[in-house]
Structure formats: C-alpha cells, structure tokens
Amino acid sequence: MMAKAFLLSTLKKAKRLRPAASWGYYGYPFCFNYTPNNYRETCSTQVQEDNDNTGWLFDEMTAYYPSLYLRERDLTAYQRKRFVSGRLAETTRLVEARIRNGTIRPPLIFPYVWFKYHDTRNFMTPEDMLHVLTAPAQIGAKGVVIWGASRDVNSKEKCEALVDYVEKVLGPAVQQAKAGGARRRRQPRVHPNFQNIETNRL
C-alpha cells in the first residue's frame, strides 16, 4: 500500500507542478515477452492480468513509456520485430481500455528506444533502428524517447562513432519515420495521438 501511495502521489504532484507535461513511469506497461518464462511475441496472460489489476496506476498516467530496448545475441531479426510488436500491442490494449471507459484524454504513447543493442552495446542495424521508430507510429504513438548515457560518448572514438551512426543510420531512419507518420495523418484511420517524431534534439 505504501508503494501504491508513493507512485500515485508522485504522479499527482508532478501533474500539479507541470500540468502541460506527459507523466508516467518508464517501462510501463510491463510485458516480459521473449524472456525465459515466455519466449514468444505476446505478453503472458498473467502479465496482462497484472497490468489490468494495476489500473489505478495506468488511470493516473497521462503517458505510457514502454521499453523497446532490443537484444542482439539471443533474438533473430524476425524475433526482434515480434518483440516490438508484442510490447506495443499490450500498450495499445491498455490505452483502448481507457478509451472504452470514457477517458476524455487517452494516455499518449512514448516508447523508449536505444540506438544500441542492450546486451552487446553494438549499434543497431539500419533495419532494426528503422523498425523501432516506425512501429510506434503505426500504433498511434505520439513519438519515441531515444535514450543514451554518458558512457556512449566518453571518448573521442565513441563520439566519432556516434556522429557517423547518426548521419548514416539514425538520422535517415528518423526522417523515414516522420515521412511515414505524415502520410498516415492524412489517412482517416490513423490514431489521433500520433503526430510526429521530434528531431530538434538530435
């Protein structure tokens, strides 16, 4: 009960202080797909039930921030796509549940992505990088959070490697994702939450 009170009071205070911001917690909703106990695309029934039972938290959030960090060693390129699809499907399911319950402003979706694989810290392939940017747009995400850390740029060699990756892979992938989002916004079936992917911070 103390944890519940802490999580809710933190969100409520943050919303009072910054009412125009989008508030939620990283990693929510959980999914745990492609893990030893659930080596498949979809979240397990138990995890979905846990998410449903945590409705008090999802109701208070104004945005969901699922993690789309990819692994390189133990997943094929196909499985990595399915991994992303499964997590986005669970996020969409919870948003749609809020819509059915009459929520006036459904939570926005901002998946967390990284330009490196979580297990090897190698730069993602162009195909994987493009997919983690375009797949959220297809389910109506407002954008993505491109994460990183100081250890990604703590040497001259790492800085030069990142600049090269941004110019050759990440930048073009963002532009393709934005173009795809613009096309979808002209189609009436597009989810209204999706607008674009911000590039002014790259």
C-alpha positions, 0 to 999 in steps of 0.5 A: 500500500505504501508503494501504491501511495508513493507512485500515485502521489508522485504522479499527482504532484508532478501533474500539479507542478507541470500540468502541460507535461506527459507523466508516467513511469518508464517501462510501463506497461510491463510485458516480459515477452521473449524472456525465459518464462515466455519466449514468444511475441505476446505478453503472458496472460498473467502479465496482462492480468497484472497490468489490468489489476494495476489500473489505478496506476495506468488511470493516473498516467497521462503517458505510457513509456514502454521499453523497446530496448532490443537484444542482439545475441539471443533474438533473430531479426524476425524475433526482434520485430515480434518483440516490438510488436508484442510490447506495443500491442499490450500498450495499445490494449491498455490505452483502448481500455481507457478509451472504452471507459470514457477517458476524455484524454487517452494516455499518449504513447512514448516508447523508449528506444536505444540506438544500441543493442542492450546486451552487446552495446553494438549499434543497431542495424539500419533495419532494426533502428528503422523498425523501432521508430516506425512501429510506434507510429503505426500504433498511434504513438505520439513519438519515441524517447531515444535514450543514451548515457554518458558512457556512449560518448566518453571518448573521442572514438565513441563520439566519432562513432556516434556522429557517423551512426547518426548521419548514416543510420539514425538520422535517415531512419528518423526522417523515414519515420516522420515521412511515414507518420505524415502520410498516415495523418492524412489517412482517416484511420490513423490514431489521433495521438500520433503526430510526429517524431521530434528531431530538434534534439538530435 
